[in-house]
Amino acid sequence: MSTQILSIIVPCYNEEASIPLFYPAVEKIFAQLKQQHPTFQPEYWFINDGSTDKSLPELRNLQQNDPQHVHYVSFSRNFGKEAALYAGLQHASGDYVAVMDVDLQDPPELLLQMVDGILDDGYDIVGARRVDRQGEPPIRSFFSNMFYRLINRISQTHIVNGARDYRLMTRQVVNAILSMAEVNRFSKGIFSWVGFNTKYLEFENQDRVAGDTHWSFFQLFSYSLEGIVDFSEAPLSIASFTGMVSFLLAIVAIIFIVVRALFFGGSVAGWPSMVSIMLLIGGIQLFCLGILGRYVGRLYLESKHRPIYIVKEEK
């Protein structure tokens, strides 16, 4: 029987404490997997996303101890998790490819069910979905739920609430994702956009095995805006609708002013209301220009054809 490679992509940013714990935890699960499927072999791709701690030395040490299965790519600077995911997908050579977080918030034991879902049930993608947000700040949970509700209302691409990047994919799915070489990437949307037969495994929220999260509330908010802009044209429609409403209100205001001047005479007493109207219309215009600017900015960045990431070291 021919060997089947299961590639595991692991983005890392300042995870020196998690890396030594992640590898043995996954290896333990892979030992169980090989009992069921002896032809499976692991291929680890750790992507060091410009870490400033000792993550790279930890990866070097890991690779030296298991050079056959462990590989790493180190960026020249921090390019973001989306770039790290894309780099991992490009380097992975496996027949099946998994994406996992190094902090073990993605339960490694689900890999066994993911493999069964693809081999036995015929799915192309088997992902993981959190069913709760226990341990997460309430304000973050609230806005996360609001984001999923909003984007699923305004986008044609459905994104499952609570879905993680953690998933196992066939080579056909990976090739489809790699064909989307856009600079501005929102992986949750891309995973859904490519389609294919998908199943989600539910699990309860897990705490990090070590360290603290690197995602601030502002970063998550910016990331959600990127997802909305990348997978929906609704903001442009909102800008157009707002502009139309503002125009109609201005016409009504002009008619009111003309009628009042004809029948009741002119008066300078209304200048505060006039200034308020001007500020309102100006604010609406700036709001609409801001929305348009987000899309134009995306086009500008894509037109530069800059690389998604730059590799400094690879092993």
C-alpha positions as CSV (number, residue, x, y, z in Angstrom):
1,M,0.0,0.0,0.0
2,S,1.3,3.5,-0.9
3,T,2.0,6.0,1.8
4,Q,-0.6,8.8,2.4
5,I,0.7,12.1,3.8
6,L,-1.3,14.1,6.2
7,S,0.1,17.6,6.3
8,I,-0.6,19.8,9.4
9,I,-0.2,23.5,9.1
10,V,0.5,25.4,12.3
11,P,0.8,29.2,12.3
12,C,2.9,30.5,15.1
13,Y,3.4,34.0,16.5
14,N,5.2,34.4,19.8
15,E,4.3,30.8,20.9
16,E,7.6,29.6,22.5
17,A,5.7,28.1,25.4
18,S,3.1,26.3,23.3
19,I,5.3,24.8,20.6
20,P,7.0,22.2,22.9
21,L,3.5,21.1,24.2
22,F,1.8,21.0,20.8
23,Y,4.0,18.5,19.0
24,P,3.8,15.6,21.5
25,A,0.1,16.1,22.0
26,V,-0.5,15.8,18.2
27,E,2.0,12.9,17.9
28,K,0.0,11.0,20.5
29,I,-3.1,11.3,18.4
30,F,-1.3,10.4,15.2
31,A,-0.1,7.2,16.9
32,Q,-3.8,6.3,17.3
33,L,-4.5,7.3,13.8
34,K,-1.8,5.0,12.4
35,Q,-3.3,2.0,14.2
36,Q,-6.4,2.6,12.1
37,H,-4.7,3.7,8.9
38,P,-1.1,2.3,8.8
39,T,-0.3,4.1,5.5
40,F,-0.7,7.6,7.0
41,Q,2.5,9.6,7.6
42,P,2.6,13.1,9.2
43,E,4.1,16.2,7.7
44,Y,4.2,19.2,10.0
45,W,4.6,22.7,8.6
46,F,5.1,25.3,11.3
47,I,4.9,28.9,10.0
48,N,6.8,31.4,12.1
49,D,5.0,34.7,11.5
50,G,7.8,37.1,12.5
51,S,7.8,36.1,16.2
52,T,9.9,38.2,18.5
53,D,10.3,35.6,21.3
54,K,12.1,32.3,21.1
55,S,9.6,30.6,18.8
56,L,12.1,30.1,16.0
57,P,14.7,28.4,18.2
58,E,12.0,26.1,19.4
59,L,11.1,25.3,15.8
60,R,14.7,24.7,14.9
61,N,15.1,22.3,17.8
62,L,11.9,20.5,16.9
63,Q,13.0,20.1,13.3
64,Q,16.4,18.8,14.3
65,N,14.8,16.1,16.5
66,D,12.4,15.0,13.7
67,P,13.8,16.1,10.4
68,Q,11.8,13.6,8.4
69,H,8.4,15.0,9.5
70,V,8.9,18.5,10.9
71,H,9.4,21.5,8.7
72,Y,9.2,25.2,9.3
73,V,9.0,28.5,7.4
74,S,10.1,31.7,9.0
75,F,8.9,35.1,7.7
76,S,11.0,38.2,7.4
77,R,8.5,40.0,9.6
78,N,4.9,39.6,10.9
79,F,2.6,39.3,7.9
80,G,-0.5,38.1,9.8
81,K,-2.2,34.8,10.3
82,E,-3.8,34.8,6.9
83,A,-0.4,35.0,5.2
84,A,0.8,32.2,7.5
85,L,-2.1,30.0,6.5
86,Y,-1.5,30.6,2.8
87,A,2.2,29.9,3.1
88,G,1.4,26.6,4.9
89,L,-1.0,25.6,2.2
90,Q,1.6,26.4,-0.5
91,H,4.3,24.3,1.2
92,A,2.1,21.3,2.3
93,S,2.5,18.3,0.0
94,G,0.0,16.0,1.7
95,D,-2.9,14.1,0.2
96,Y,-4.8,15.6,3.1
97,V,-4.1,18.9,4.8
98,A,-5.1,20.1,8.3
99,V,-4.9,23.5,9.8
100,M,-4.5,23.8,13.6
101,D,-3.7,26.4,16.2
102,V,-0.5,25.8,18.2
103,D,-2.2,26.8,21.5
104,L,-4.2,23.5,21.5
105,Q,-7.5,25.3,21.6
106,D,-8.2,23.1,18.6
107,P,-8.6,19.6,20.2
108,P,-6.1,17.2,18.4
109,E,-8.3,14.2,19.1
110,L,-10.9,15.6,16.6
111,L,-8.4,14.6,13.8
112,L,-9.5,11.0,14.2
113,Q,-13.1,11.9,13.4
114,M,-12.0,14.3,10.6
115,V,-10.1,11.5,8.9
116,D,-13.1,9.2,9.2
117,G,-15.4,11.9,7.9
118,I,-13.3,12.2,4.7
119,L,-12.4,8.5,4.2
120,D,-15.6,6.8,5.3
121,D,-18.3,9.4,4.8
122,G,-17.0,11.0,1.6
123,Y,-16.7,14.6,2.8
124,D,-14.2,17.0,1.2
125,I,-13.8,19.2,4.3
126,V,-14.3,18.3,7.9
127,G,-14.1,21.3,10.1
128,A,-14.5,22.1,13.8
129,R,-17.1,24.4,15.3
130,R,-17.2,25.8,18.9
131,V,-20.7,25.4,20.5
132,D,-20.0,27.9,23.3
133,R,-17.7,30.7,24.2
134,Q,-17.1,29.9,27.8
135,G,-14.2,31.8,29.3
136,E,-14.4,34.5,26.7
137,P,-15.2,38.1,27.7
138,P,-19.0,38.7,27.2
139,I,-18.5,41.8,25.1
140,R,-16.3,39.8,22.7
141,S,-18.8,37.0,22.5
142,F,-21.6,39.5,21.8
143,F,-19.8,41.2,18.9
144,S,-18.7,37.9,17.5
145,N,-22.3,36.6,17.3
146,M,-23.4,39.9,15.8
147,F,-20.7,39.7,13.2
148,Y,-21.8,36.2,12.0
149,R,-25.5,37.3,11.9
150,L,-24.6,40.4,9.9
151,I,-22.3,38.8,7.4
152,N,-24.7,35.9,6.7
153,R,-27.4,38.4,6.0
154,I,-25.4,40.6,3.6
155,S,-23.2,38.0,2.0
156,Q,-24.0,35.2,-0.4
157,T,-21.2,33.2,1.2
158,H,-22.5,31.5,4.4
159,I,-20.0,31.4,7.3
160,V,-20.9,29.0,10.1
161,N,-21.1,30.7,13.5
162,G,-18.3,29.4,15.7
163,A,-16.4,27.8,12.9
164,R,-12.6,27.6,13.5
165,D,-9.8,27.5,10.9
166,Y,-9.2,24.0,12.3
167,R,-10.2,21.6,9.6
168,L,-9.0,18.7,7.4
169,M,-9.2,19.1,3.6
170,T,-8.5,17.0,0.6
171,R,-5.9,17.9,-1.9
172,Q,-8.6,19.1,-4.4
173,V,-9.9,21.6,-1.8
174,V,-6.4,22.9,-1.1
175,N,-5.7,23.4,-4.8
176,A,-8.9,25.3,-5.1
177,I,-8.0,27.6,-2.2
178,L,-4.5,28.2,-3.6
179,S,-6.0,29.3,-6.9
180,M,-7.3,32.3,-5.0
181,A,-4.1,34.3,-4.7
182,E,-5.6,37.5,-3.5
183,V,-3.6,39.6,-1.1
184,N,-6.5,40.6,1.2
185,R,-7.5,37.2,2.6
186,F,-10.3,36.2,4.9
187,S,-9.9,32.4,5.3
188,K,-13.2,31.7,6.9
189,G,-14.9,33.2,3.9
190,I,-12.5,31.5,1.4
191,F,-13.1,28.1,3.0
192,S,-16.8,28.5,2.5
193,W,-16.7,30.2,-0.9
194,V,-14.8,27.3,-2.6
195,G,-17.7,25.0,-1.7
196,F,-17.2,21.2,-1.6
197,N,-19.0,18.8,0.7
198,T,-18.4,20.0,4.2
199,K,-19.1,18.7,7.7
200,Y,-18.5,20.4,11.1
201,L,-17.7,18.7,14.3
202,E,-18.9,20.4,17.4
203,F,-16.8,20.9,20.5
204,E,-16.8,23.0,23.7
205,N,-14.4,26.0,24.0
206,Q,-10.9,25.1,25.1
207,D,-8.5,27.3,27.0
208,R,-5.0,28.0,25.7
209,V,-2.4,25.4,26.8
210,A,0.1,28.3,27.4
211,G,0.5,32.0,26.9
212,D,-2.1,34.7,26.2
213,T,-4.1,35.4,23.1
214,H,-2.5,37.8,20.6
215,W,-5.9,39.1,19.3
216,S,-7.1,42.3,20.8
217,F,-10.7,43.5,20.5
218,F,-9.6,46.2,18.0
219,Q,-7.8,43.6,15.8
220,L,-10.8,41.3,15.8
221,F,-13.0,44.3,14.9
222,S,-10.7,45.2,12.0
223,Y,-10.6,41.5,10.9
224,S,-14.4,41.4,10.9
225,L,-14.5,44.5,8.7
226,E,-12.1,42.9,6.3
227,G,-14.4,39.9,6.1
228,I,-17.4,42.0,5.3
229,V,-15.6,44.1,2.7
230,D,-14.1,40.9,1.1
231,F,-17.3,39.0,0.9
232,S,-20.1,41.5,0.5
233,E,-21.0,44.5,-1.6
234,A,-23.7,45.5,0.8
235,P,-21.7,48.4,2.3
236,L,-21.6,50.0,-1.1
237,S,-25.4,49.5,-1.4
238,I,-25.8,51.1,2.0
239,A,-23.7,54.1,0.9
240,S,-25.8,54.5,-2.2
241,F,-29.1,54.2,-0.2
242,T,-27.8,56.7,2.4
243,G,-26.8,59.1,-0.3
244,M,-30.2,58.8,-1.9
245,V,-32.1,59.4,1.3
246,S,-29.8,62.4,2.1
247,F,-30.6,63.8,-1.4
248,L,-34.4,63.5,-0.9
249,L,-34.2,65.1,2.5
250,A,-32.2,68.0,1.0
251,I,-34.9,68.5,-1.7
252,V,-37.6,68.5,1.0
253,A,-35.7,71.0,3.0
254,I,-35.2,73.3,0.0
255,I,-38.9,73.2,-0.8
256,F,-39.7,74.0,2.9
257,I,-37.3,76.9,2.9
258,V,-38.7,78.4,-0.4
259,V,-42.3,78.0,0.7
260,R,-41.5,79.6,4.1
261,A,-39.7,82.5,2.4
262,L,-42.6,83.1,0.0
263,F,-45.4,83.1,2.5
264,F,-43.8,84.1,5.8
265,G,-40.7,86.1,4.7
266,G,-37.1,85.4,5.2
267,S,-35.4,85.2,8.6
268,V,-31.9,84.7,9.9
269,A,-33.3,82.9,12.9
270,G,-33.0,79.5,11.2
271,W,-29.3,79.5,10.7
272,P,-28.6,76.9,13.5
273,S,-30.9,74.4,11.9
274,M,-29.3,75.1,8.5
275,V,-25.8,74.6,9.9
276,S,-27.0,71.3,11.5
277,I,-28.4,70.1,8.1
278,M,-25.1,71.0,6.4
279,L,-23.1,69.1,9.0
280,L,-25.5,66.1,8.7
281,I,-25.1,66.0,5.0
282,G,-21.4,66.4,5.2
283,G,-21.1,63.6,7.7
284,I,-23.2,61.3,5.5
285,Q,-20.9,62.1,2.5
286,L,-17.8,61.4,4.5
287,F,-19.3,58.1,5.7
288,C,-20.1,57.0,2.2
289,L,-16.6,58.1,1.0
290,G,-15.1,56.0,3.8
291,I,-17.0,52.9,2.7
292,L,-16.0,53.5,-0.9
293,G,-12.4,54.1,0.2
294,R,-12.2,50.7,1.8
295,Y,-13.0,49.0,-1.5
296,V,-10.7,51.3,-3.5
297,G,-7.9,50.6,-1.0
298,R,-8.4,46.9,-1.6
299,L,-8.1,47.4,-5.3
300,Y,-5.0,49.5,-4.8
301,L,-3.3,46.9,-2.7
302,E,-4.2,44.1,-5.2
303,S,-2.9,46.1,-8.1
304,K,0.6,46.4,-6.6
305,H,1.0,42.6,-6.9
306,R,3.2,42.5,-3.8
307,P,3.9,39.0,-2.4
308,I,1.6,37.8,0.4
309,Y,4.7,37.0,2.5
310,I,8.5,36.9,2.4
311,V,10.5,33.9,3.7
312,K,13.7,34.5,5.7
313,E,14.4,31.0,6.7
314,E,13.0,27.6,5.7
315,K,13.9,24.0,6.6
